[in-house]
Amino acid sequence: MTASVTIRIQEADFDIAHEIAALTQGRTDIGAVVTFSGICRGQQADPDNHQSDDAIAALTLEHYPGMAEAEIDRHVVEALSRWPLTGVSVIHRVGPHHPPAKILLWC
């Protein structure tokens, strides 16, 4: 069976549980779903990786249409060549986001 791949660049928020349900719908051969979610943090880290008092009010994510999708696809293709994955979903948000907004999902 060919792995299902979804790559989305979007401004809108997403629901992690909904994305996992969509990825696994109708599948009985999946034993686990591994996710990575990125969030907009609210404080800057100092060089020693300790939180500082420098608050982050918002984060604006930009992208180059076509190039961003191609780069994400390159990483997906590499992952599919290394591991026996049955599906991959990637959501990368763009635009202004305030802490603690979800900004990235890989599952």
Gaussian input, Z-matrix of N, CA and C with variables (Angstrom, degrees):
# hf/3-21g

backbone

0 1
 N
 C     1     B1
 C     2     B2     1     A1
 N     3     B3     2     A2     1     D1
 C     4     B4     3     A3     2     D2
 C     5     B5     4     A4     3     D3
 N     6     B6     5     A5     4     D4
 C     7     B7     6     A6     5     D5
 C     8     B8     7     A7     6     D6
 N     9     B9     8     A8     7     D7
 C    10    B10     9     A9     8     D8
 C    11    B11    10    A10     9     D9
 N    12    B12    11    A11    10    D10
 C    13    B13    12    A12    11    D11
 C    14    B14    13    A13    12    D12
 N    15    B15    14    A14    13    D13
 C    16    B16    15    A15    14    D14
 C    17    B17    16    A16    15    D15
 N    18    B18    17    A17    16    D16
 C    19    B19    18    A18    17    D17
 C    20    B20    19    A19    18    D18
 N    21    B21    20    A20    19    D19
 C    22    B22    21    A21    20    D20
 C    23    B23    22    A22    21    D21
 N    24    B24    23    A23    22    D22
 C    25    B25    24    A24    23    D23
 C    26    B26    25    A25    24    D24
 N    27    B27    26    A26    25    D25
 C    28    B28    27    A27    26    D26
 C    29    B29    28    A28    27    D27
 N    30    B30    29    A29    28    D28
 C    31    B31    30    A30    29    D29
 C    32    B32    31    A31    30    D30
 N    33    B33    32    A32    31    D31
 C    34    B34    33    A33    32    D32
 C    35    B35    34    A34    33    D33
 N    36    B36    35    A35    34    D34
 C    37    B37    36    A36    35    D35
 C    38    B38    37    A37    36    D36
 N    39    B39    38    A38    37    D37
 C    40    B40    39    A39    38    D38
 C    41    B41    40    A40    39    D39
 N    42    B42    41    A41    40    D40
 C    43    B43    42    A42    41    D41
 C    44    B44    43    A43    42    D42
 N    45    B45    44    A44    43    D43
 C    46    B46    45    A45    44    D44
 C    47    B47    46    A46    45    D45
 N    48    B48    47    A47    46    D46
 C    49    B49    48    A48    47    D47
 C    50    B50    49    A49    48    D48
 N    51    B51    50    A50    49    D49
 C    52    B52    51    A51    50    D50
 C    53    B53    52    A52    51    D51
 N    54    B54    53    A53    52    D52
 C    55    B55    54    A54    53    D53
 C    56    B56    55    A55    54    D54
 N    57    B57    56    A56    55    D55
 C    58    B58    57    A57    56    D56
 C    59    B59    58    A58    57    D57
 N    60    B60    59    A59    58    D58
 C    61    B61    60    A60    59    D59
 C    62    B62    61    A61    60    D60
 N    63    B63    62    A62    61    D61
 C    64    B64    63    A63    62    D62
 C    65    B65    64    A64    63    D63
 N    66    B66    65    A65    64    D64
 C    67    B67    66    A66    65    D65
 C    68    B68    67    A67    66    D66
 N    69    B69    68    A68    67    D67
 C    70    B70    69    A69    68    D68
 C    71    B71    70    A70    69    D69
 N    72    B72    71    A71    70    D70
 C    73    B73    72    A72    71    D71
 C    74    B74    73    A73    72    D72
 N    75    B75    74    A74    73    D73
 C    76    B76    75    A75    74    D74
 C    77    B77    76    A76    75    D75
 N    78    B78    77    A77    76    D76
 C    79    B79    78    A78    77    D77
 C    80    B80    79    A79    78    D78
 N    81    B81    80    A80    79    D79
 C    82    B82    81    A81    80    D80
 C    83    B83    82    A82    81    D81
 N    84    B84    83    A83    82    D82
 C    85    B85    84    A84    83    D83
 C    86    B86    85    A85    84    D84
 N    87    B87    86    A86    85    D85
 C    88    B88    87    A87    86    D86
 C    89    B89    88    A88    87    D87
 N    90    B90    89    A89    88    D88
 C    91    B91    90    A90    89    D89
 C    92    B92    91    A91    90    D90
 N    93    B93    92    A92    91    D91
 C    94    B94    93    A93    92    D92
 C    95    B95    94    A94    93    D93
 N    96    B96    95    A95    94    D94
 C    97    B97    96    A96    95    D95
 C    98    B98    97    A97    96    D96
 N    99    B99    98    A98    97    D97
 C   100   B100    99    A99    98    D98
 C   101   B101   100   A100    99    D99
 N   102   B102   101   A101   100   D100
 C   103   B103   102   A102   101   D101
 C   104   B104   103   A103   102   D102
 N   105   B105   104   A104   103   D103
 C   106   B106   105   A105   104   D104
 C   107   B107   106   A106   105   D105
 N   108   B108   107   A107   106   D106
 C   109   B109   108   A108   107   D107
 C   110   B110   109   A109   108   D108
 N   111   B111   110   A110   109   D109
 C   112   B112   111   A111   110   D110
 C   113   B113   112   A112   111   D111
 N   114   B114   113   A113   112   D112
 C   115   B115   114   A114   113   D113
 C   116   B116   115   A115   114   D114
 N   117   B117   116   A116   115   D115
 C   118   B118   117   A117   116   D116
 C   119   B119   118   A118   117   D117
 N   120   B120   119   A119   118   D118
 C   121   B121   120   A120   119   D119
 C   122   B122   121   A121   120   D120
 N   123   B123   122   A122   121   D121
 C   124   B124   123   A123   122   D122
 C   125   B125   124   A124   123   D123
 N   126   B126   125   A125   124   D124
 C   127   B127   126   A126   125   D125
 C   128   B128   127   A127   126   D126
 N   129   B129   128   A128   127   D127
 C   130   B130   129   A129   128   D128
 C   131   B131   130   A130   129   D129
 N   132   B132   131   A131   130   D130
 C   133   B133   132   A132   131   D131
 C   134   B134   133   A133   132   D132
 N   135   B135   134   A134   133   D133
 C   136   B136   135   A135   134   D134
 C   137   B137   136   A136   135   D135
 N   138   B138   137   A137   136   D136
 C   139   B139   138   A138   137   D137
 C   140   B140   139   A139   138   D138
 N   141   B141   140   A140   139   D139
 C   142   B142   141   A141   140   D140
 C   143   B143   142   A142   141   D141
 N   144   B144   143   A143   142   D142
 C   145   B145   144   A144   143   D143
 C   146   B146   145   A145   144   D144
 N   147   B147   146   A146   145   D145
 C   148   B148   147   A147   146   D146
 C   149   B149   148   A148   147   D147
 N   150   B150   149   A149   148   D148
 C   151   B151   150   A150   149   D149
 C   152   B152   151   A151   150   D150
 N   153   B153   152   A152   151   D151
 C   154   B154   153   A153   152   D152
 C   155   B155   154   A154   153   D153
 N   156   B156   155   A155   154   D154
 C   157   B157   156   A156   155   D155
 C   158   B158   157   A157   156   D156
 N   159   B159   158   A158   157   D157
 C   160   B160   159   A159   158   D158
 C   161   B161   160   A160   159   D159
 N   162   B162   161   A161   160   D160
 C   163   B163   162   A162   161   D161
 C   164   B164   163   A163   162   D162
 N   165   B165   164   A164   163   D163
 C   166   B166   165   A165   164   D164
 C   167   B167   166   A166   165   D165
 N   168   B168   167   A167   166   D166
 C   169   B169   168   A168   167   D167
 C   170   B170   169   A169   168   D168
 N   171   B171   170   A170   169   D169
 C   172   B172   171   A171   170   D170
 C   173   B173   172   A172   171   D171
 N   174   B174   173   A173   172   D172
 C   175   B175   174   A174   173   D173
 C   176   B176   175   A175   174   D174
 N   177   B177   176   A176   175   D175
 C   178   B178   177   A177   176   D176
 C   179   B179   178   A178   177   D177
 N   180   B180   179   A179   178   D178
 C   181   B181   180   A180   179   D179
 C   182   B182   181   A181   180   D180
 N   183   B183   182   A182   181   D181
 C   184   B184   183   A183   182   D182
 C   185   B185   184   A184   183   D183
 N   186   B186   185   A185   184   D184
 C   187   B187   186   A186   185   D185
 C   188   B188   187   A187   186   D186
 N   189   B189   188   A188   187   D187
 C   190   B190   189   A189   188   D188
 C   191   B191   190   A190   189   D189
 N   192   B192   191   A191   190   D190
 C   193   B193   192   A192   191   D191
 C   194   B194   193   A193   192   D192
 N   195   B195   194   A194   193   D193
 C   196   B196   195   A195   194   D194
 C   197   B197   196   A196   195   D195
 N   198   B198   197   A197   196   D196
 C   199   B199   198   A198   197   D197
 C   200   B200   199   A199   198   D198
 N   201   B201   200   A200   199   D199
 C   202   B202   201   A201   200   D200
 C   203   B203   202   A202   201   D201
 N   204   B204   203   A203   202   D202
 C   205   B205   204   A204   203   D203
 C   206   B206   205   A205   204   D204
 N   207   B207   206   A206   205   D205
 C   208   B208   207   A207   206   D206
 C   209   B209   208   A208   207   D207
 N   210   B210   209   A209   208   D208
 C   211   B211   210   A210   209   D209
 C   212   B212   211   A211   210   D210
 N   213   B213   212   A212   211   D211
 C   214   B214   213   A213   212   D212
 C   215   B215   214   A214   213   D213
 N   216   B216   215   A215   214   D214
 C   217   B217   216   A216   215   D215
 C   218   B218   217   A217   216   D216
 N   219   B219   218   A218   217   D217
 C   220   B220   219   A219   218   D218
 C   221   B221   220   A220   219   D219
 N   222   B222   221   A221   220   D220
 C   223   B223   222   A222   221   D221
 C   224   B224   223   A223   222   D222
 N   225   B225   224   A224   223   D223
 C   226   B226   225   A225   224   D224
 C   227   B227   226   A226   225   D225
 N   228   B228   227   A227   226   D226
 C   229   B229   228   A228   227   D227
 C   230   B230   229   A229   228   D228
 N   231   B231   230   A230   229   D229
 C   232   B232   231   A231   230   D230
 C   233   B233   232   A232   231   D231
 N   234   B234   233   A233   232   D232
 C   235   B235   234   A234   233   D233
 C   236   B236   235   A235   234   D234
 N   237   B237   236   A236   235   D235
 C   238   B238   237   A237   236   D236
 C   239   B239   238   A238   237   D237
 N   240   B240   239   A239   238   D238
 C   241   B241   240   A240   239   D239
 C   242   B242   241   A241   240   D240
 N   243   B243   242   A242   241   D241
 C   244   B244   243   A243   242   D242
 C   245   B245   244   A244   243   D243
 N   246   B246   245   A245   244   D244
 C   247   B247   246   A246   245   D245
 C   248   B248   247   A247   246   D246
 N   249   B249   248   A248   247   D247
 C   250   B250   249   A249   248   D248
 C   251   B251   250   A250   249   D249
 N   252   B252   251   A251   250   D250
 C   253   B253   252   A252   251   D251
 C   254   B254   253   A253   252   D252
 N   255   B255   254   A254   253   D253
 C   256   B256   255   A255   254   D254
 C   257   B257   256   A256   255   D255
 N   258   B258   257   A257   256   D256
 C   259   B259   258   A258   257   D257
 C   260   B260   259   A259   258   D258
 N   261   B261   260   A260   259   D259
 C   262   B262   261   A261   260   D260
 C   263   B263   262   A262   261   D261
 N   264   B264   263   A263   262   D262
 C   265   B265   264   A264   263   D263
 C   266   B266   265   A265   264   D264
 N   267   B267   266   A266   265   D265
 C   268   B268   267   A267   266   D266
 C   269   B269   268   A268   267   D267
 N   270   B270   269   A269   268   D268
 C   271   B271   270   A270   269   D269
 C   272   B272   271   A271   270   D270
 N   273   B273   272   A272   271   D271
 C   274   B274   273   A273   272   D272
 C   275   B275   274   A274   273   D273
 N   276   B276   275   A275   274   D274
 C   277   B277   276   A276   275   D275
 C   278   B278   277   A277   276   D276
 N   279   B279   278   A278   277   D277
 C   280   B280   279   A279   278   D278
 C   281   B281   280   A280   279   D279
 N   282   B282   281   A281   280   D280
 C   283   B283   282   A282   281   D281
 C   284   B284   283   A283   282   D282
 N   285   B285   284   A284   283   D283
 C   286   B286   285   A285   284   D284
 C   287   B287   286   A286   285   D285
 N   288   B288   287   A287   286   D286
 C   289   B289   288   A288   287   D287
 C   290   B290   289   A289   288   D288
 N   291   B291   290   A290   289   D289
 C   292   B292   291   A291   290   D290
 C   293   B293   292   A292   291   D291
 N   294   B294   293   A293   292   D292
 C   295   B295   294   A294   293   D293
 C   296   B296   295   A295   294   D294
 N   297   B297   296   A296   295   D295
 C   298   B298   297   A297   296   D296
 C   299   B299   298   A298   297   D297
 N   300   B300   299   A299   298   D298
 C   301   B301   300   A300   299   D299
 C   302   B302   301   A301   300   D300
 N   303   B303   302   A302   301   D301
 C   304   B304   303   A303   302   D302
 C   305   B305   304   A304   303   D303
 N   306   B306   305   A305   304   D304
 C   307   B307   306   A306   305   D305
 C   308   B308   307   A307   306   D306
 N   309   B309   308   A308   307   D307
 C   310   B310   309   A309   308   D308
 C   311   B311   310   A310   309   D309
 N   312   B312   311   A311   310   D310
 C   313   B313   312   A312   311   D311
 C   314   B314   313   A313   312   D312
 N   315   B315   314   A314   313   D313
 C   316   B316   315   A315   314   D314
 C   317   B317   316   A316   315   D315
 N   318   B318   317   A317   316   D316
 C   319   B319   318   A318   317   D317
 C   320   B320   319   A319   318   D318

   B1=1.4454
   B2=1.5235
   B3=1.2999
   B4=1.4558
   B5=1.5231
   B6=1.3110
   B7=1.4650
   B8=1.5201
   B9=1.3061
   B10=1.4573
   B11=1.5245
   B12=1.3388
   B13=1.4607
   B14=1.5171
   B15=1.3291
   B16=1.4619
   B17=1.5229
   B18=1.3285
   B19=1.4591
   B20=1.5199
   B21=1.3339
   B22=1.4644
   B23=1.5270
   B24=1.3205
   B25=1.4575
   B26=1.5232
   B27=1.3290
   B28=1.4665
   B29=1.5150
   B30=1.3234
   B31=1.4627
   B32=1.5216
   B33=1.3192
   B34=1.4680
   B35=1.5243
   B36=1.3272
   B37=1.4596
   B38=1.5256
   B39=1.3121
   B40=1.4601
   B41=1.5233
   B42=1.3177
   B43=1.4590
   B44=1.5274
   B45=1.3255
   B46=1.4609
   B47=1.5327
   B48=1.3282
   B49=1.4711
   B50=1.5301
   B51=1.3170
   B52=1.4670
   B53=1.5349
   B54=1.3098
   B55=1.4677
   B56=1.5221
   B57=1.3237
   B58=1.4685
   B59=1.5295
   B60=1.3281
   B61=1.4685
   B62=1.5261
   B63=1.3240
   B64=1.4623
   B65=1.5221
   B66=1.3258
   B67=1.4599
   B68=1.5253
   B69=1.3205
   B70=1.4692
   B71=1.5271
   B72=1.3018
   B73=1.4659
   B74=1.5282
   B75=1.3308
   B76=1.4560
   B77=1.5192
   B78=1.3077
   B79=1.4662
   B80=1.5228
   B81=1.3174
   B82=1.4643
   B83=1.5239
   B84=1.3328
   B85=1.4588
   B86=1.5309
   B87=1.3291
   B88=1.4629
   B89=1.5211
   B90=1.3321
   B91=1.4585
   B92=1.5118
   B93=1.3380
   B94=1.4632
   B95=1.5163
   B96=1.3051
   B97=1.4623
   B98=1.5230
   B99=1.3126
   B100=1.4563
   B101=1.5173
   B102=1.3301
   B103=1.4540
   B104=1.5183
   B105=1.3155
   B106=1.4560
   B107=1.5153
   B108=1.3163
   B109=1.4583
   B110=1.5188
   B111=1.3124
   B112=1.4591
   B113=1.5165
   B114=1.3299
   B115=1.4635
   B116=1.5232
   B117=1.3082
   B118=1.4572
   B119=1.5244
   B120=1.3075
   B121=1.4570
   B122=1.5272
   B123=1.3163
   B124=1.4531
   B125=1.5060
   B126=1.3537
   B127=1.4589
   B128=1.5194
   B129=1.3103
   B130=1.4538
   B131=1.5244
   B132=1.3224
   B133=1.4651
   B134=1.5229
   B135=1.3190
   B136=1.4685
   B137=1.5364
   B138=1.3471
   B139=1.4713
   B140=1.5291
   B141=1.3308
   B142=1.4658
   B143=1.5207
   B144=1.3499
   B145=1.4616
   B146=1.5272
   B147=1.3124
   B148=1.4544
   B149=1.5220
   B150=1.3191
   B151=1.4507
   B152=1.5169
   B153=1.3079
   B154=1.4563
   B155=1.5282
   B156=1.3074
   B157=1.4588
   B158=1.5263
   B159=1.3298
   B160=1.4559
   B161=1.5263
   B162=1.3188
   B163=1.4609
   B164=1.5286
   B165=1.3012
   B166=1.4592
   B167=1.5208
   B168=1.3233
   B169=1.4637
   B170=1.5189
   B171=1.3321
   B172=1.4629
   B173=1.5254
   B174=1.3099
   B175=1.4557
   B176=1.5262
   B177=1.3190
   B178=1.4595
   B179=1.5143
   B180=1.3203
   B181=1.4637
   B182=1.5197
   B183=1.3129
   B184=1.4625
   B185=1.5173
   B186=1.3190
   B187=1.4569
   B188=1.5210
   B189=1.3148
   B190=1.4529
   B191=1.5194
   B192=1.3418
   B193=1.4732
   B194=1.5324
   B195=1.2922
   B196=1.4606
   B197=1.5173
   B198=1.3202
   B199=1.4557
   B200=1.5287
   B201=1.3199
   B202=1.4708
   B203=1.5260
   B204=1.3242
   B205=1.4582
   B206=1.5280
   B207=1.3281
   B208=1.4676
   B209=1.5277
   B210=1.3216
   B211=1.4669
   B212=1.5314
   B213=1.3248
   B214=1.4694
   B215=1.5263
   B216=1.3304
   B217=1.4621
   B218=1.5303
   B219=1.3186
   B220=1.4662
   B221=1.5279
   B222=1.3374
   B223=1.4665
   B224=1.5266
   B225=1.3287
   B226=1.4648
   B227=1.5265
   B228=1.3137
   B229=1.4664
   B230=1.5273
   B231=1.3264
   B232=1.4668
   B233=1.5287
   B234=1.3348
   B235=1.4704
   B236=1.5264
   B237=1.3293
   B238=1.4661
   B239=1.5292
   B240=1.3246
   B241=1.4675
   B242=1.5247
   B243=1.3244
   B244=1.4650
   B245=1.5251
   B246=1.3192
   B247=1.4600
   B248=1.5213
   B249=1.3401
   B250=1.4717
   B251=1.5331
   B252=1.3169
   B253=1.4657
   B254=1.5251
   B255=1.3283
   B256=1.4696
   B257=1.5180
   B258=1.3293
   B259=1.4542
   B260=1.5144
   B261=1.3182
   B262=1.4634
   B263=1.5224
   B264=1.3193
   B265=1.4633
   B266=1.5189
   B267=1.3145
   B268=1.4549
   B269=1.5185
   B270=1.3244
   B271=1.4647
   B272=1.5227
   B273=1.3079
   B274=1.4676
   B275=1.5236
   B276=1.3232
   B277=1.4609
   B278=1.5207
   B279=1.3199
   B280=1.4619
   B281=1.5261
   B282=1.3159
   B283=1.4568
   B284=1.5108
   B285=1.3400
   B286=1.4647
   B287=1.5276
   B288=1.3348
   B289=1.4612
   B290=1.5222
   B291=1.3135
   B292=1.4612
   B293=1.5256
   B294=1.3251
   B295=1.4648
   B296=1.5325
   B297=1.2958
   B298=1.4679
   B299=1.5291
   B300=1.3063
   B301=1.4673
   B302=1.5232
   B303=1.3309
   B304=1.4609
   B305=1.5348
   B306=1.3322
   B307=1.4562
   B308=1.5394
   B309=1.3328
   B310=1.4615
   B311=1.5193
   B312=1.3158
   B313=1.4666
   B314=1.5137
   B315=1.3169
   B316=1.4702
   B317=1.5238
   B318=1.2939
   B319=1.4723
   B320=1.5123
   A1=109.25
   A2=116.72
   A3=122.63
   A4=109.86
   A5=116.10
   A6=120.91
   A7=110.44
   A8=115.17
   A9=122.15
   A10=108.42
   A11=117.53
   A12=121.48
   A13=109.32
   A14=115.06
   A15=121.99
   A16=107.74
   A17=116.32
   A18=122.26
   A19=107.23
   A20=115.37
   A21=119.69
   A22=110.18
   A23=115.23
   A24=122.91
   A25=104.49
   A26=117.15
   A27=119.24
   A28=111.38
   A29=115.64
   A30=121.45
   A31=111.16
   A32=117.01
   A33=122.37
   A34=112.49
   A35=114.89
   A36=121.80
   A37=109.31
   A38=117.14
   A39=122.16
   A40=108.86
   A41=115.02
   A42=122.64
   A43=107.53
   A44=116.85
   A45=121.27
   A46=111.04
   A47=117.50
   A48=120.52
   A49=110.86
   A50=117.30
   A51=121.14
   A52=110.34
   A53=116.67
   A54=120.11
   A55=111.35
   A56=117.53
   A57=120.79
   A58=110.07
   A59=116.53
   A60=120.45
   A61=111.09
   A62=117.24
   A63=120.76
   A64=111.39
   A65=116.61
   A66=121.39
   A67=111.86
   A68=117.13
   A69=121.19
   A70=113.94
   A71=118.35
   A72=121.72
   A73=111.86
   A74=114.86
   A75=121.28
   A76=114.66
   A77=118.40
   A78=122.07
   A79=110.34
   A80=117.13
   A81=121.39
   A82=111.12
   A83=116.07
   A84=121.05
   A85=112.71
   A86=117.18
   A87=121.15
   A88=109.33
   A89=116.87
   A90=121.13
   A91=114.10
   A92=117.05
   A93=120.34
   A94=109.50
   A95=115.81
   A96=122.67
   A97=106.45
   A98=115.48
   A99=121.22
   A100=107.61
   A101=116.25
   A102=119.41
   A103=111.07
   A104=114.10
   A105=122.17
   A106=105.48
   A107=116.12
   A108=119.26
   A109=108.93
   A110=114.54
   A111=120.80
   A112=108.83
   A113=116.16
   A114=120.94
   A115=109.51
   A116=114.78
   A117=121.76
   A118=107.80
   A119=116.40
   A120=118.57
   A121=110.20
   A122=115.12
   A123=120.87
   A124=115.29
   A125=117.07
   A126=120.01
   A127=110.04
   A128=115.00
   A129=122.80
   A130=109.19
   A131=117.58
   A132=121.47
   A133=108.54
   A134=116.83
   A135=120.18
   A136=108.68
   A137=118.28
   A138=120.35
   A139=114.45
   A140=117.90
   A141=120.62
   A142=111.82
   A143=115.88
   A144=123.98
   A145=113.02
   A146=116.49
   A147=121.88
   A148=107.83
   A149=117.19
   A150=119.09
   A151=109.99
   A152=115.06
   A153=120.46
   A154=108.54
   A155=115.61
   A156=120.42
   A157=112.20
   A158=117.74
   A159=121.38
   A160=110.40
   A161=116.78
   A162=121.87
   A163=110.64
   A164=115.48
   A165=122.19
   A166=106.58
   A167=116.41
   A168=120.74
   A169=111.65
   A170=117.09
   A171=121.05
   A172=108.74
   A173=114.01
   A174=122.47
   A175=107.06
   A176=116.64
   A177=120.31
   A178=108.55
   A179=115.80
   A180=122.23
   A181=109.13
   A182=116.03
   A183=122.04
   A184=108.82
   A185=115.77
   A186=119.70
   A187=109.78
   A188=115.54
   A189=121.74
   A190=107.12
   A191=117.47
   A192=119.86
   A193=111.03
   A194=114.72
   A195=121.32
   A196=111.47
   A197=117.28
   A198=120.61
   A199=110.86
   A200=117.10
   A201=120.54
   A202=110.48
   A203=116.99
   A204=120.61
   A205=111.13
   A206=116.81
   A207=120.88
   A208=110.82
   A209=117.02
   A210=120.34
   A211=110.78
   A212=116.17
   A213=119.12
   A214=109.76
   A215=116.49
   A216=121.05
   A217=110.83
   A218=117.60
   A219=121.07
   A220=110.23
   A221=116.87
   A222=120.42
   A223=111.48
   A224=116.74
   A225=120.39
   A226=110.28
   A227=117.49
   A228=121.58
   A229=110.32
   A230=117.10
   A231=120.16
   A232=111.08
   A233=116.58
   A234=119.99
   A235=110.45
   A236=117.18
   A237=120.62
   A238=111.58
   A239=117.10
   A240=119.76
   A241=111.93
   A242=117.24
   A243=120.90
   A244=113.67
   A245=116.73
   A246=120.26
   A247=110.90
   A248=118.03
   A249=121.18
   A250=111.72
   A251=116.03
   A252=121.10
   A253=110.74
   A254=116.11
   A255=120.42
   A256=111.92
   A257=117.18
   A258=120.96
   A259=110.98
   A260=115.46
   A261=122.46
   A262=107.95
   A263=115.69
   A264=121.65
   A265=108.43
   A266=115.90
   A267=121.80
   A268=108.31
   A269=115.49
   A270=121.11
   A271=106.70
   A272=116.15
   A273=121.86
   A274=106.91
   A275=115.30
   A276=119.23
   A277=111.10
   A278=115.13
   A279=122.47
   A280=108.17
   A281=114.96
   A282=120.33
   A283=111.25
   A284=116.29
   A285=120.10
   A286=111.37
   A287=115.78
   A288=121.74
   A289=109.12
   A290=115.35
   A291=121.73
   A292=109.57
   A293=117.93
   A294=121.08
   A295=110.51
   A296=118.69
   A297=130.99
   A298=111.97
   A299=118.81
   A300=122.60
   A301=111.91
   A302=115.96
   A303=121.30
   A304=106.98
   A305=117.86
   A306=120.06
   A307=113.78
   A308=117.19
   A309=119.46
   A310=109.19
   A311=115.87
   A312=120.76
   A313=108.71
   A314=115.48
   A315=123.57
   A316=106.45
   A317=116.81
   A318=119.64
   A319=109.49
   D1=135.92
   D2=178.14
   D3=-77.06
   D4=140.04
   D5=179.55
   D6=-68.97
   D7=139.07
   D8=174.81
   D9=-80.84
   D10=129.60
   D11=-179.60
   D12=-126.67
   D13=128.73
   D14=175.45
   D15=-128.25
   D16=128.30
   D17=175.32
   D18=-128.84
   D19=123.19
   D20=179.85
   D21=-131.67
   D22=133.75
   D23=169.88
   D24=-109.71
   D25=123.61
   D26=-173.47
   D27=-154.01
   D28=157.40
   D29=174.02
   D30=-85.40
   D31=-32.85
   D32=-172.73
   D33=-68.27
   D34=150.89
   D35=174.64
   D36=-66.15
   D37=166.65
   D38=178.18
   D39=-137.56
   D40=159.37
   D41=178.47
   D42=-108.23
   D43=115.21
   D44=-175.57
   D45=-59.71
   D46=-44.20
   D47=-179.65
   D48=-61.64
   D49=-39.70
   D50=178.40
   D51=-64.23
   D52=-41.51
   D53=-179.33
   D54=-66.36
   D55=-38.96
   D56=176.79
   D57=-65.63
   D58=-42.91
   D59=178.48
   D60=-60.90
   D61=-40.93
   D62=179.02
   D63=-66.17
   D64=-38.21
   D65=-179.26
   D66=-68.14
   D67=-33.09
   D68=-174.53
   D69=-103.36
   D70=-1.71
   D71=-176.14
   D72=-55.30
   D73=127.12
   D74=177.53
   D75=75.82
   D76=4.18
   D77=-177.81
   D78=-99.58
   D79=133.53
   D80=174.92
   D81=-117.61
   D82=3.30
   D83=-177.22
   D84=-102.13
   D85=10.40
   D86=-177.67
   D87=-101.32
   D88=125.70
   D89=-179.93
   D90=-100.40
   D91=-12.98
   D92=-179.87
   D93=-164.43
   D94=154.31
   D95=171.48
   D96=-125.53
   D97=120.95
   D98=178.84
   D99=-103.16
   D100=131.60
   D101=-179.15
   D102=-126.05
   D103=152.77
   D104=168.77
   D105=-129.16
   D106=125.64
   D107=177.05
   D108=-124.28
   D109=132.96
   D110=177.18
   D111=-102.19
   D112=141.94
   D113=178.89
   D114=-129.04
   D115=155.13
   D116=176.55
   D117=-77.84
   D118=115.05
   D119=-178.91
   D120=-82.39
   D121=161.13
   D122=-174.94
   D123=-102.43
   D124=-4.99
   D125=179.53
   D126=-137.10
   D127=146.00
   D128=177.23
   D129=-77.03
   D130=143.44
   D131=173.94
   D132=-94.61
   D133=141.55
   D134=177.19
   D135=-82.20
   D136=173.81
   D137=-176.48
   D138=-58.41
   D139=-24.31
   D140=178.77
   D141=-89.55
   D142=11.32
   D143=177.74
   D144=66.12
   D145=31.46
   D146=172.50
   D147=-105.31
   D148=149.27
   D149=178.41
   D150=-70.90
   D151=139.14
   D152=178.16
   D153=-107.82
   D154=-177.83
   D155=178.40
   D156=-86.57
   D157=2.24
   D158=-179.13
   D159=-77.59
   D160=102.48
   D161=-178.09
   D162=-74.87
   D163=146.55
   D164=174.40
   D165=-107.85
   D166=115.12
   D167=-177.73
   D168=-79.61
   D169=-36.38
   D170=-178.04
   D171=-161.65
   D172=160.34
   D173=177.35
   D174=-130.34
   D175=127.04
   D176=177.43
   D177=-108.36
   D178=119.35
   D179=179.88
   D180=-101.95
   D181=127.77
   D182=177.91
   D183=-114.68
   D184=164.16
   D185=175.78
   D186=-153.76
   D187=161.57
   D188=173.05
   D189=-101.40
   D190=109.76
   D191=-178.68
   D192=-53.05
   D193=137.14
   D194=-178.28
   D195=90.16
   D196=-49.97
   D197=-179.54
   D198=-70.81
   D199=-43.85
   D200=-179.34
   D201=-62.16
   D202=-46.28
   D203=179.44
   D204=-61.99
   D205=-40.73
   D206=-179.70
   D207=-64.50
   D208=-39.82
   D209=-179.98
   D210=-68.29
   D211=-42.37
   D212=176.60
   D213=-62.35
   D214=-43.47
   D215=179.19
   D216=-59.81
   D217=-38.12
   D218=178.76
   D219=-59.78
   D220=-42.37
   D221=178.45
   D222=-68.53
   D223=-37.71
   D224=177.69
   D225=-63.63
   D226=-45.62
   D227=179.14
   D228=-59.49
   D229=-41.97
   D230=177.75
   D231=-62.74
   D232=-44.80
   D233=179.47
   D234=-61.47
   D235=-42.79
   D236=179.90
   D237=-64.50
   D238=-30.68
   D239=179.21
   D240=-77.57
   D241=-21.90
   D242=-176.60
   D243=-94.46
   D244=-31.63
   D245=-173.97
   D246=-131.23
   D247=152.61
   D248=-179.19
   D249=-80.60
   D250=68.31
   D251=-177.69
   D252=-81.94
   D253=142.85
   D254=177.22
   D255=-97.66
   D256=-12.66
   D257=178.45
   D258=-173.45
   D259=154.63
   D260=178.02
   D261=-142.12
   D262=132.44
   D263=172.41
   D264=-125.79
   D265=131.85
   D266=178.03
   D267=-129.32
   D268=127.98
   D269=173.70
   D270=-123.99
   D271=125.81
   D272=177.53
   D273=-123.80
   D274=117.47
   D275=-178.96
   D276=-85.49
   D277=149.59
   D278=175.39
   D279=-126.73
   D280=166.47
   D281=179.72
   D282=97.96
   D283=-173.27
   D284=-179.22
   D285=-80.23
   D286=136.80
   D287=-179.78
   D288=-138.05
   D289=142.28
   D290=-179.70
   D291=-110.51
   D292=144.65
   D293=178.33
   D294=-57.21
   D295=138.96
   D296=0.66
   D297=-103.46
   D298=53.40
   D299=-177.33
   D300=-58.73
   D301=142.97
   D302=171.74
   D303=-74.40
   D304=132.13
   D305=-177.54
   D306=-123.61
   D307=-12.80
   D308=-176.93
   D309=-154.34
   D310=142.04
   D311=173.56
   D312=-141.45
   D313=129.23
   D314=168.44
   D315=-121.66
   D316=126.06
   D317=173.05
   D318=-149.40

